[in-house]
């Protein structure tokens, strides 16, 4: 029983670490997006080029969000899948916000 409890706690903590790392990655991508838009404007690219970049970029970020959650959930053995408290990006961000203190503690100690 103790071992099962420890396994579940480890899995939940790994969720927080994974989700917070993905969130940081998305934040960094958003910064990159802004820098690229700034560059496109400075180099006087057409509005079509800027729009194309924005649409493609946003599509790629959505793909990363969707697939990161699918991969995380898919990596669990069937027994542990019922202990995953989210099923998409939005619900995973609610889960991360709910446990924000624990995630921040991990990153502070590193």
N, C-alpha and C positions, 0 to 999 in steps of 0.2 A: 504494500500500500504506500509506504514511504517512497519507494522507487518510482511508482507511477506519479505521485504528487510532484516529485522533483522533476520528472520528465516533462510534465505539463507546464511547470513554472519555467523550465528552460526553453520550451517551445514558445511560450508567450513572450518571454524576454527576447528571444531571437526575432519574433515578429516585430517588436518595437524597434530593435536595432535595424532590421531590414527596411522597415517602413520609414524610419527617420533618415536613413541613408538615401533612400529613393527620393524622399522629400527634398533633401539637400541637393541631390542631382537635378531635380526639376527646377529648384531655385537657381542653380548655376546655369541651366539651360535658358531660363528666363532672362538672366543677365546677358548671356551671349546673344539672345534674340534682340535685346535692346541695343547692344553695341552694333550688331549687324544692320539694324534699321537706321541707326545714326550714320553708319558708313554709307548705306544706300542713299540716304538723303544728301549727305555731303558730296557724293559723287554724281548727284543729280540723275539718278536712275529713274526710269519712267514709273508712273504709278502702277502700271501693269506688272513690272518687275517686282516692285515692293509688295503688291498684293499677292503675286505668285509665291514669293518667299514666305510671306506671313501664313498663307494657307498651307503650304507644304510643311512649314515648321510646326504649326499647330497640329497638323495631322500626325506628324512624327511624335510629338509629345503625347498626344492622346494614345497612340500605339504603344509607347513606352509604359504609360500608366496602366493600360489595359493588360498588356502582357506581363508586366511585373507582378501583378496580383495573380494572374492565372498560373504563372510559374511558381509563385510562393505556395499557393493552395495545392497545386499539382505535385509539389515535392513532399507532401505529407502522406504517410501511410494511411490507409482507409480508417483505421481506428482513431487517429488523431484529427482527421478532417472535421469532425463534429466540434472540435475545440477551437476552430478558427472562427473568430468573432466578426468576420467581414467577408464580403463576397465580390466587391468591386472597389475601385479607387475611392469613390466618395465615402463608402462605409469604412474603408480602411483609414481614411483621414479622421473620421469621427472616433474610431478606435484609438488612433494615435493621440488625438487631442485629449481623450479621456484619460490616457495614461502618460501624458506629456512629462510629468515629473520624473517618472522612472526612466524614460528615454533620455531626458536631459542629464540625469545622474550618470548614466552610462557614458555619454560623450564628455562630461566634465572630468571623469576619472581617467580618461585616455590622454 
